[in-house]
Amino acid sequence: MDLTLTFRLGEELYGLEVADVQEIVEAPDFDYIPLAPAGYLGAINFHGTILPVLDLAGYLGLEASQRDRRVIVLPAATCPLGLGVTAVGRILALEREKMLPYLQDREREAYIREVFNHQGDMINMLDLARLLASLETH
């Protein structure tokens, strides 16, 4: 079983392995980032370090009329980045045998590496490596 932090992007449910999450920051103040690429909400002061925050739903082209006041912070060793999402969910233990076959056929879906069926909810596992690689090219 893998522990997964769930979150919503618009109406869709996504997941990120807990090992890829450093912290959830409650309602940080955002500062403007001059000349930042589109899709960034701003920067936050994260324990004395300036951390950019990506509007993940916007970056993936999903409709999201609201955003959670909390920010998901990735480990600095992975990438110093915060993720703004529609709603932060809860931590679930997902069983590998509940993974569904998945074919990537659209651009947005290229950021999904697996799909789990958890008690009738479909959880799209974010392909963090692909997301971070795409940010480097934008």
C-alpha positions as CSV (number, residue, x, y, z in Angstrom):
1,M,0.0,0.0,0.0
2,D,1.1,3.5,-0.9
3,L,0.1,6.5,1.2
4,T,-1.4,9.2,-1.1
5,L,-2.4,12.8,-0.5
6,T,-5.5,13.5,-2.4
7,F,-6.6,16.9,-3.8
8,R,-9.0,18.3,-6.3
9,L,-8.3,20.1,-9.5
10,G,-11.6,21.5,-10.5
11,E,-14.0,18.6,-10.2
12,E,-11.4,15.9,-10.7
13,L,-9.7,14.0,-7.9
14,Y,-5.9,13.7,-8.0
15,G,-3.3,12.1,-5.8
16,L,0.4,12.6,-5.0
17,E,2.4,10.1,-3.0
18,V,3.1,11.3,0.5
19,A,6.8,10.8,0.0
20,D,6.6,13.6,-2.7
21,V,5.0,16.1,-0.2
22,Q,7.1,18.0,2.4
23,E,4.3,20.0,4.0
24,I,0.9,21.6,3.6
25,V,1.1,25.3,4.4
26,E,-2.0,26.9,5.8
27,A,-3.1,30.2,4.1
28,P,0.2,31.7,3.2
29,D,0.5,35.3,2.0
30,F,1.4,35.5,-1.7
31,D,3.9,37.9,-3.1
32,Y,4.1,39.0,-6.8
33,I,6.9,37.3,-8.8
34,P,8.1,39.8,-11.5
35,L,8.4,38.3,-15.0
36,A,7.1,34.9,-13.8
37,P,5.7,32.6,-16.5
38,A,1.9,32.4,-16.7
39,G,0.4,29.9,-14.3
40,Y,2.2,31.0,-11.1
41,L,0.1,32.3,-8.2
42,G,3.0,34.1,-6.7
43,A,5.6,33.3,-4.1
44,I,5.4,32.4,-0.4
45,N,7.8,32.7,2.5
46,F,8.4,29.1,3.4
47,H,10.5,28.9,6.6
48,G,12.6,31.8,5.3
49,T,12.9,30.5,1.8
50,I,11.1,32.2,-1.1
51,L,9.0,29.5,-2.8
52,P,7.1,29.9,-6.1
53,V,3.5,28.5,-6.2
54,L,2.1,27.0,-9.3
55,D,-1.6,27.1,-10.1
56,L,-1.8,23.4,-10.9
57,A,-5.3,23.4,-12.3
58,G,-4.6,26.4,-14.5
59,Y,-1.3,24.9,-15.7
60,L,-3.1,21.6,-16.7
61,G,-5.9,23.5,-18.4
62,L,-8.6,22.5,-15.9
63,E,-11.5,24.7,-14.9
64,A,-11.2,25.7,-11.3
65,S,-13.4,28.5,-9.9
66,Q,-11.9,28.4,-6.5
67,R,-8.6,27.5,-4.8
68,D,-7.8,26.1,-1.4
69,R,-6.1,28.5,0.9
70,R,-3.6,25.8,1.7
71,V,-0.6,25.1,-0.5
72,I,1.1,21.7,-1.1
73,V,4.9,22.1,-0.8
74,L,7.1,19.6,-2.6
75,P,10.4,18.5,-0.9
76,A,13.3,20.8,-1.8
77,A,15.3,17.9,-3.0
78,T,12.6,17.2,-5.6
79,C,11.9,20.8,-6.6
80,P,11.4,23.9,-4.5
81,L,7.8,24.5,-5.5
82,G,4.4,24.9,-4.0
83,L,1.2,23.6,-5.7
84,G,-2.0,25.6,-5.5
85,V,-5.0,23.2,-5.9
86,T,-8.8,23.5,-5.8
87,A,-9.1,21.6,-2.5
88,V,-6.6,19.6,-0.4
89,G,-8.1,16.2,0.5
90,R,-6.9,13.6,2.9
91,I,-4.3,10.8,3.0
92,L,-5.4,7.4,1.8
93,A,-3.7,4.0,1.6
94,L,-4.1,2.9,-2.0
95,E,-3.8,-0.8,-2.9
96,R,-1.9,-1.6,-6.1
97,E,-4.5,-4.1,-7.1
98,K,-7.1,-1.3,-7.4
99,M,-5.0,0.4,-10.1
100,L,-6.8,0.6,-13.4
101,P,-5.3,0.3,-16.9
102,Y,-4.6,3.8,-18.2
103,L,-3.8,5.1,-21.7
104,Q,-2.4,8.6,-22.2
105,D,-4.1,10.2,-25.1
106,R,-4.5,13.9,-24.3
107,E,-2.0,16.5,-23.3
108,R,-3.5,17.1,-19.8
109,E,-3.7,13.4,-19.2
110,A,0.0,13.1,-20.0
111,Y,0.5,14.3,-16.4
112,I,-1.4,11.3,-15.0
113,R,0.7,8.2,-14.5
114,E,-1.9,5.9,-13.0
115,V,-5.6,5.8,-12.0
116,F,-6.9,4.2,-8.8
117,N,-10.4,3.2,-8.0
118,H,-10.8,3.9,-4.3
119,Q,-14.3,3.1,-3.0
120,G,-15.8,4.3,-6.3
121,D,-13.7,7.4,-6.6
122,M,-11.3,7.6,-9.5
123,I,-8.0,9.1,-8.3
124,N,-5.6,10.3,-11.0
125,M,-2.0,10.0,-9.7
126,L,0.0,13.0,-10.8
127,D,3.1,12.3,-12.8
128,L,5.3,14.6,-10.8
129,A,8.4,13.9,-12.9
130,R,6.7,14.8,-16.1
131,L,5.2,17.9,-14.6
132,L,8.5,19.2,-13.3
133,A,10.2,18.4,-16.6
134,S,7.6,20.4,-18.5
135,L,8.0,23.4,-16.1
136,E,11.7,23.4,-17.0
137,T,10.9,23.8,-20.7
138,H,8.3,26.6,-20.3
